[in-house]
Amino acid sequence: MDDQNKNLILAVVLSGAVLLGWQIFFPAPQPVVDPNAPVATAVDQGGTGALTPPGADAATELTSVSNATAEQVPDTARITIETPRLKGSISLAGGRIDDLSLKDYRVELDSDEIVTLLRPVGSESPYYALYGWAPGGALDSSDVPGANTTWSVESGDVLSLDAPVTLAWDNGKGLVFHRNIAIDENYMFTVTQSVQNNSAAPARMAANNEVVKIGKPEDLTRLLVHEGAIRQSGKELKEISFKSSMLKTKFTELDADPRWGQHAEIVDVEKDGWVGFTDHYWMTVLIPNSSDAFTSVVSYQESADVYRTVARYPTIELAPGQSVEITSRLFSGAKEWETIRNYETEDGVYKFSDSTDWGLFFFFTKPIFRILHALNGLIGNMGWSIVLLTLILKGIMFPLAYKSYVSMARMKELQPEMEKLKASAGEDKEKLQRGMMELYKTNKVNPASGCLPLILQIPVFFSLYKVIIVTTELRQAPWIGWIKDLSAPDPSSILNLFGLLPFAAPEAGTTFAIISLGILPIILGISMWLQQKLNPAPTDASQAMIMAWMPWVFMFMLGNFASGLVLYWICNNTITFIQQYLIMRSHGHKPDVLGNVLRSLRLKKKEGAS
């Protein structure tokens, strides 16, 4: 590879390193929320025969509940939720599914505290699912069940597998409402709502299902993970983010809507839709039947700090003596690949596997994860699965790598000829360029072919990074010894001699954590340094200095990355070193690795002495 191509590669790599480092250490500032921002005024359509949207009476009720303390809204009795994977309860106040914890997942690796997903009003950061009806025609909000309605238990006292519960409420004016709630062995609730009109007048209403989140989450991740609302509307998937993003709309960027609130986006879905909230590893979404039409709403009431996703069904009119029943589902749990895929393929939840944020390189990310998941099923260890995945990827790309290494070897053979051209051309760069192109053509050498494997490594690297940080399967997944979580940085530290000294490593986010290198990042730096020693240092002094520093820059830059990603990079470097060494030997070039190492050390010693 000639000097120009080397400089191009160096520029791309270093620019990428600078941009990545800037995003990590200097995230985009969050906009300041104006507490005096105007609130959209609701339109009361109750007397016109149309429905009252949650932006009017229903939203006022929900907001008042959201802002109330536990004393102001005394909780009624609860129904226990108990399955092999879930524990929690349902409040009879509103029939809210508002208390849910995941038995299989711990908050911290060394803690017994399990992950709490849904939380009731009155607790920190309330987050719950609410089912009800929006009134229309002559009805008002007190005639239909809402957030504060006290339900009675008609059957069942514990919601568990094969043991559904049924709630009932009579409005005292001839409308009797029922709600049947069932749950499967994983994270899917099935909710059947029904209403019987025993009055002498027709009644207009619409089923209105919501997931409500109060307060912006404080532990948002910085990079490459979508956290916020997620909506499938037919074939379109839309993500609306809690945080600033170049690629995604933010809640505060949604337009005001007089019916639905201060910031809202409304989409009419004909079929194949679902809507809710997703974060790093967990998700709570409303799932109408795939053939059902509904209005999908994502809204944010900035003045009350209330986020809401809504599945509003079409208006129905019940004649006297008539009843209606509507069934939908609620997923609230971990975004496990196998579980979500089964809901998609077996239960008809359209494109449900896309609820995982696969990123821009999804065409790489999805296959990489599926291979990694399959390997883990065979091996039972995600760390060794990453090692084997690296071998597979390098094997797939070996034909291309072989051509690249052969081209580089032939370029080295042409080095004496190129030196002659440089000597004869002198300062005439155009003459030098013509001579080099003729030399490449005559000897059938493509100088750019050596760059192609490096270019292909970029999407693979970012795809694997995405897989490691977003998939639940990698969360708290151990490898060997001290690596107990492949999605977290190497916990060992050179500052305490990897645990030999009697004090702990610096905490993440502190200044010393940047230089607190673990064992894996140090091995990564050494592997990159040794890979460089397959070839003598460049003759150009500035280029030689950049190349000499690059392994150690990457060592510090990747030092706080997920251990699984660093493990992949070490394996990739090791396999690349072996491949390149053997190919160079097969072409009659015996790399003087030890000699190059000693020469670089002597050069550094000489520079230090001077």
HELIX and SHEET records of a PDB file:
HELIX    1   1 ASP A    3  PHE A   25  1                                  23    
HELIX    2   2 GLY A   46  THR A   48  5                                   3    
HELIX    3   3 PRO A   54  ALA A   58  3                                   5    
HELIX    4   4 ALA A   59  ASN A   67  1                                   9    
HELIX    5   5 SER A  141  ASP A  143  5                                   3    
HELIX    6   6 PHE A  251  GLU A  253  5                                   3    
HELIX    7   7 TRP A  337  THR A  345  1                                   9    
HELIX    8   8 PHE A  352  SER A  355  5                                   4    
HELIX    9   9 PHE A  362  ILE A  379  1                                  18    
HELIX   10  10 MET A  382  ILE A  396  1                                  15    
HELIX   11  11 PHE A  398  GLU A  413  1                                  16    
HELIX   12  12 GLN A  415  ALA A  425  1                                  11    
HELIX   13  13 LYS A  429  THR A  442  1                                  14    
HELIX   14  14 PRO A  447  GLY A  450  5                                   4    
HELIX   15  15 LEU A  452  VAL A  470  1                                  19    
HELIX   16  16 THR A  472  LEU A  474  5                                   3    
HELIX   17  17 ILE A  494  ASN A  496  5                                   3    
HELIX   18  18 THR A  511  ILE A  515  1                                   5    
HELIX   19  19 ILE A  519  GLN A  532  1                                  14    
HELIX   20  20 ALA A  541  MET A  557  1                                  17    
HELIX   21  21 SER A  563  SER A  586  1                                  24    
HELIX   22  22 VAL A  593  ALA A  609  1                                  17    
SHEET    1   A 5 ILE A 114  LEU A 118  0                                        
SHEET    2   A 5 ILE A  97  ARG A 106 -1                                        
SHEET    3   A 5 LEU A  86  SER A  91 -1                                        
SHEET    4   A 5 ARG A  78  GLU A  82 -1                                        
SHEET    5   A 5 VAL A 158  LEU A 159  1                                        
SHEET    1   B 5 TYR A 127  GLY A 136  0                                        
SHEET    2   B 5 ALA A 203  ILE A 214 -1                                        
SHEET    3   B 5 VAL A 306  ARG A 312 -1                                        
SHEET    4   B 5 PHE A 294  GLN A 301 -1                                        
SHEET    5   B 5 HIS A 263  VAL A 269 -1                                        
SHEET    1   C 3 TYR A 127  GLY A 136  0                                        
SHEET    2   C 3 ALA A 203  ILE A 214 -1                                        
SHEET    3   C 3 ILE A 316  LEU A 318 -1                                        
SHEET    1   D10 SER A 152  SER A 155  0                                        
SHEET    2   D10 VAL A 165  ASP A 170 -1                                        
SHEET    3   D10 LEU A 175  ILE A 183 -1                                        
SHEET    4   D10 MET A 188  ASN A 197 -1                                        
SHEET    5   D10 SER A 323  ALA A 334 -1                                        
SHEET    6   D10 TRP A 282  PRO A 288 -1                                        
SHEET    7   D10 GLY A 273  THR A 278 -1                                        
SHEET    8   D10 GLY A 228  SER A 233 -1                                        
SHEET    9   D10 GLU A 236  SER A 241 -1                                        
SHEET   10   D10 THR A 249  LYS A 250  1                                        
END                                                                             
